[in-house]
Amino acid sequence: LGDIAFRTYDYALAREKFREALPLYRVAGSAFGEANCTKRFGDIALMMGENAQAETYYRQALPLYRKLGSPLGEANCLKRLGDISYNNSEYGTARERYERALALYRRSGSVLGEANCIRMLGDIAFAENNTAAAEDRFRKGLDRYRKVKSAQGEAYCLMRLGDLARAKGDIVRAEELYRKALALYETKGAFPEKADCIRRLAELAAEKKDRAEAGRLVDRAIASLDRSATGIRSADALYDIARVAQESGSAPRAEKLYRESAIRYRQIGSAIGEANCAYRIGELKMSAGKNEEAGASFKAAIPLYRKAGSLLGEANCLYRLGEINLNTGNHADAAARFNGALELYRKAGSLLGEANCLYRLGVIRFDGKRLREANEFFTGALGLYRKAPSALGEANSLYMQGEVLFMNRSYQESGNRYASAMDRYREAGSILGEANCVYSLGDVDYYSKRYPEARAAYLKARPLYERAGSSLGMKNCNIRLKQIGE
């Protein structure tokens, strides 16, 4: 009964039945039954996102299987312990556990177990950007899954090979592999991996700016989920679909899905999952200009991130609250939020987060005409953006250094900064940033009384602003051209 409840996602009932069974196995002297019950407790905890408790159960079951001389039971526990380490991004520990499990699966003759470990070693290689090793593992896993006729395992490896193709920029090949994986998943009913595959196709559609197709695929991904299923995988799948809906411009749908995900995370006690949903809803509200609602969502996420021990999550919320303060002209509170986020980003080791805070603190100083301090912040941010690396962050810092120099009437030096920033904006694909640089170079010429050069710059900037959808930029170009006498 416990196994039936587990397979139908009724984890509360499964836990209850295994609790009833465990003392009976002990009374009957069945060490094998005791080991299986203990392992199942670990499986339930893992599916509920209770990683620490799951690890405790697997560690308890491991010596029981070892004492019984069951390499398969031992391998299953080590594999699950590897999963926990992988979920915590502890890749070295995860690799060691998977390799130990792999050897035991080979001893017990479990090709399926072998395949499961090999594919997870591929996932580790992918996470570590070792694409050659990842491809090798996924192909070996694929071969073994085909031997045991595991359509679900075969589909997973094809999907991950699609991820590798996508990472290399081969979108056509990626889509082909995703569709092959989906065809296999279609034979297995509704479950999270199938939704993940459809979600990847939706992401490709969104990247191609095909919002209609992305929307259709989001609908299909939602329909592919068993909405009655509980557990971390189901909640994660729904959250990922919501993220695609957000990125494809469907804000109302994304918010609805995030709220449903949050309920699921709350039911299984996943503070980090619930926090991420609140944070994403805050982003949606912020994009819609609803600063008060956005602020409320970010504030609601902070205690959840603290409960989960996520310094990075808490820092991101403080940073967003600082942006809201900055957008509404509340520089004092903005500075306090950015300084708070800065400290947390440093503790979390996030160079990009640290750089963003320094940049924002520089903007606050610049707006307050404290130019020397502003330049110090921009210089600090620039160094971190180069380490991170972030071409866009680097471009923004160089541009603001140019603005400081321009305010100090160091026109030639400011022009050099604008030119350097323009190169980085092009690298980052920011048309608006490039337009601002061209316009500012026009201002350098304008204030240096080089009017023909200034006119050429404004004429060059105007179509860039049009491409970027900036009516204000176009208006400013027209004003300058009128002043010169277009």
N, C-alpha and C positions, 0 to 999 in steps of 0.2 A: 504493500500500500504506500509506503514511503517513496519507493522508486517511481510508482505511477504518478504520485503527486509532484515529485521532482521533475519528471519529464513533461508534465503539463503546467509547469511554472508556478505551482501552488507551493511556494517554499515554506510558508508558515505551517501548512498541514504536513509537509514532508518532514520538517524538523520535529513536529509533534510525534509522528509515527516512529521515526528513528530513535527518539528519546524513549518511547515505549519498548522498542525492540532491544536496545542496548543492554539493559539489566537482565533481560531474558537470555540473551546470548551468553552473558557472564555466568548466570546460574547454570546454564546448560554446558558451560565449559567450552564454548565455541570461540576460540581465538580468532578464527577467520571471520565469523560474523561480527565480532567486536571491532576488528580492524576495518571491515567494510562500513560499518555504521559510523565509526570515527572519521573515516575518509569522507563519507557522505556529508557529515556535519561541516567539514572543510569545504566541500563543493557548494553547499548551500550558502555558507558565509561568503565565499568568493563571488558567487552570483549576485549576492546582496551588496557587494562592494565593501564587505567587512574584511579587509585584507589581513589585518593583524590577527583577528580571531581565526581566520582560515589557516594562516601559517601555523598557529598553535595546534590546530587539529591535525594538519598534515604531519607535523613533527611527532605527534603522539602516535599516529597510525604507522609511520615509517618503520620504527623498530618492531612493531607487531608483525608487519609483513616480512621483515628481515628474519625474525625468529621463526616464522612459519616456512621460510625458504621459498617465498613467492617473489621472484624477480619482477613479475608483471605488476603486482601490487606496489612494490617498492618504486618501480619506474613511474607508475601513475602519480605517486605522491611527489616524487622529485620533479616531474613535469609540471605539476600544479604549483609547487614552490618556485619553479622557474617563472611561471606566469605571474606570480605575485611580484617577484623581483623586476620582471619586465614592466609591469604596470607602474612600478615605482621608479622607472627609468634607471634601475641599478643593473646596467647591462652586463658588467663583468660577472656579477653573482649569478644573474640569469643564465649567461652562457655556460658557466661551470655546472649549473644544475641541469640544464638541457643536455649537455654532453654526457653527464653521468647517467641520466635517464635513457639517453640514446643507446648507450652500451648495454643497459639492462633490457631494453626492448629487443635488441638484437639477440641477447641470450635467450629471451623467452620466445623468440620467433614472431614477434608482433610487428609486421610491416606497417600497419596503421600507426602504431606508436612511434616507430622510426620516422614516418612521414611527418607526424605532428611536431616532433622535435626539430627535424630539419627545416621545416617551414618557419618555426619560431627563431631558429638561428639565422634564417634569411631576414626575418623582421628586425632582428638586432643589427645585422649588417646594414640594412636599409636605414635604420635610425642613426647609425654611425657614419652614414654617407659613403659606405663601402659598396658601391653599386655592383662591382664585378663579383664580389663574394655573395651579395644578395641574390643576383641573378643565378649564380651557380646553385645556391641552396633552393631557390624556388623551383628551378628546373628538376633538381633531384627529388624534391618533394612531389612535384607533379608526376614524375615517373612512378614513384611508389604508390601514390593515390590511384593512379590508373591500374596498377597491378591488383589492388584490392577492390577496384570498382567503387571508389568513394567519390561520387559526383560532387559532393559538397567540398571535399578537400581539393579536388582538381580545380573546381571553380575558384577557390580562394587563391591558389597559386597563380592561376591565369590573371586574376584581378590584380595581384601584387606585381606580376610582370607588366601589367598595364600601367601600374604606378611608376615602375622604373622607366618605361617608355615615355611617360608623361614628364618625368623629372628630366629626361634627356631632350625634351622639346618635341618628341615625335608624337604629336597629338593624334594623327591618323591611326598609327599603330596602337596607341593607348585605347582609342575608342573601339578598335577591332577586338582587342583582347577583353575589354570590359563586356562587349556584347557576347563573346564566346562564353565568358564566365556566367553572364546572366542567363544564357540558354540552359546551362547546367543547373543553375540555382532554381530556375523555373520548375524543374522536376521535383523539387524538394519541399514545396509549400512555402508558408510565410515564416520568416525568421530574420534576425537582425542583419546577417551577412548579405542576404539578398537585397535588403533595403540599402545597405552600404554600397553595393554595386550600382544600383539605380541612381543613388545619390552622386556617385562619381560621374556618371553620364550627365546628370543635371549640372554638375560643376563645369564640365566641358562646354555644355550649351551656354551657360552663363558667361564663360570666358569668351565665347564667340559672339556675345551680345544677343543671342537668340533667347530673349526672355520668355517668349511664348512656349518654346520647346522646353526650356528649363522649368517653367511652371507645370507643364504636362508631366514631366519626369518627377517633379516633387510630389504631384498627386499620386503617381504610380508608386513611388517609394513609400508614401504613407499607407497606401492600400496594401502594400506587400507585408506590412508589419502586422503581427498578431497583437491587436490593441489590448487584449486581455492578459498578455504576457507581462510578467514583472521581472525585476532584476536589473543589474547594472547594464548589461548588454542592450537590453530593450530601451532603457532610458537614454543611453549613449547614442543609439541609432536614431532615435527621435530628435535628440539635440542636434546631431549632425545634419539631419534633414532641415531643421529650422535654420541652421546656419546658411545652408544653400539658398533657402527662400529669402533670407536677409540679403545675401550677396547678389541675388538676381532681382532685387528691387521690390519684392513682395513683403513689405513691412507688416501689414495687418496679419497675414498668414504666419509670418515668422514669429510675431509676438504670441499668437495663439498656440503655436507649437512649443515655444519656449515655456509658456505657462503650463502646458500639459507635461512637458519634460520635468519641470520643477516639482510638480505633484508626485511624479514617479520617483524622483530622487529623494524627496521628503519621506516617502513611504518606506524606502529602504535605508534611510538614515545617511544619505550621501550629502554631507554639507558642501563639499566642493562642487558637486553637480548642481545643487540648488543655487549656490553662489554664482556659478557661471551663467545660469539662466537669468538671474537678476541683473548681472552685469550686461548681458546681451540686450535685455529689454531696455536698460539704461541707454545703451548705444542707439537703439531704435528711436527712443524718445528724444535723445539729443539731436539726431539727424533731422527729426521733424520740428526742431526748434522749441520743443516742450521741455525747457530747462528745469522747471520745478519737478516735473514727474521723473525726468532723467536723474536728477539729484537724489530723489527719494529711492530710486532703484539702486543707485550706486551705494547709498548709505545702508540700505537693507543688505547688500552683499557683503559689506565689511565684516560684521560679526560672524558671518558664515565662513568667510575666508580665514578669519582668526581661529575659529573652531577647527577648521581643516588643517591649520598650520601653514597656510599658503601666504608667504610674504609677498610673492609676486602678485597674487590676486588682490591683496589689500593695497599694495602700491598702485596697481592699475586703477583701482577705484578712487584713491586720493588724487591721482593724476587727472582723471576725468572730472572730478569735482573742482579741481584747480582750473581746468579749461572752462567749465561753466562760469566760475567766478570771473575769469579773465574776459570771457565773452560778454558778461554783463557789467564790465567796468569795475568790478570789486577787486582791485589789485592787491590790497592787504591780505584778504582771505586767500586769494589765488597763490600769493607767495608762500603763505603758511602751508597750504596743501601741497605745493610743489616741493617745499623743503621736507615735509613729512614723507612724501613719496620717494624723494631722493635718498633719504636714509634707508628706507626699506629696499629700494633697488640695489643699493650698495651691499646690504646684507645678503640679498638674494643672488648677487653676482651678475646682475643684468646691466651690461654696458649700454645697451640701447635705451633702457629705461632711464638710466642715470644721465645719458646724453640729452634725452628729451626734456628732462627736468631742468638741466643747466640751460638749455636753449630757451625754455619758457621763462626762466628767471632772468635771462638776458633781455628778452622782449619786454618784461615788466620794467627793468632798469632803463631800457631804451625809451619806452613810452614816458617815463618820468624824467627824461633828459639827463640821466646819469650815465653819460656815454662811456666814460672810462670803465666803470663797473660792468656795463653792458658788454663791452668788448672782451673783458676778461671771461665772462660767462660764455660768450660765443666761441672764444678760443678754446676753452675747456671742452665745450660740446663738440667742436670740430675734431679734436684729437680722439675723443671716444667714438664718434661716428666713423672715423677711419678704421678704428680697431674692430667695430661691431660686426661687419661694416654696413654702412647705409649711405648709398649715393645720394638719396633725397635729403637725408639729414645733413650730410656734408654740404650739399648745395645750399640748403637753407642757412646754414651757419656762415658760409662764405658770402652769401648775399647780404646777410645782416651786418657782417663786418664791413662790407662795401657801403651799407647805409650809414654806419657810424662814421666812416671816413668821409662820406659825402656831407654829412652834417657838420663835420669839422673843416669842410671846404678843401679837403685833400682829393681833388677831382681825379688826378691821374691814378693815384693808388686805389681809389674807389672803383675806377674803371677796370683795373686789373682784377679786383675781387669779383666784380660782376661777370667778367669774361670767364674766370675760373668757375664761378657758380653755374654759368650757362652750360659749360661742358658737362658738369655733373647732372644738371637738370635733363639734358638730352639723354644721358646714360640711364637716368631713372625713368625716362619717358614722360616727364612732366612738361606739357605744352604751356601751361599757365606759368610755371617757373621760368621757362625759356622766354616767354613773352615779357615777363617782368624785368628780366635781365636786359633784353634788347631795349625796352622802354627806358630803363635806368641809364643804359649807355647813351641813349639819346639825350637824357637830362645832363649827363656829364658834358656832352658836346654843346648842349644848349647854354649851360651856365659858363662854359669856356668860350662862348661866342663863336663856336664853329657851326653856324646855322645850316649849311648844306648837309654836313654829316648828321646833324641832329634830325633834319627832315627825313633823310634816308632811313634812319633808325626807327622813327615813329611810323613811317610807311611800312617798314618791315614788321614792326610789332603789332600793328592793327589786324592783319589777317590771322596772326597767331592767337590774339585775344578772341577773334571770331571763332576760330577752331576750338578754343578752350571754353567757349560759351560765356565769356566775360564781357557783358555790356559795359560795365564800368571801365574796364581797360580800354575798350574801343572809344568810349567817350573821352577819356583822358588823352588819348592819342589825337583825337579830333581837336581838342582844346589847344594842345601844343602846336599842332599844324596850323591852326588858325592864328595863334600868336606869332608864329614865324611868318605866316603869309603863304599858305599852301598854293 
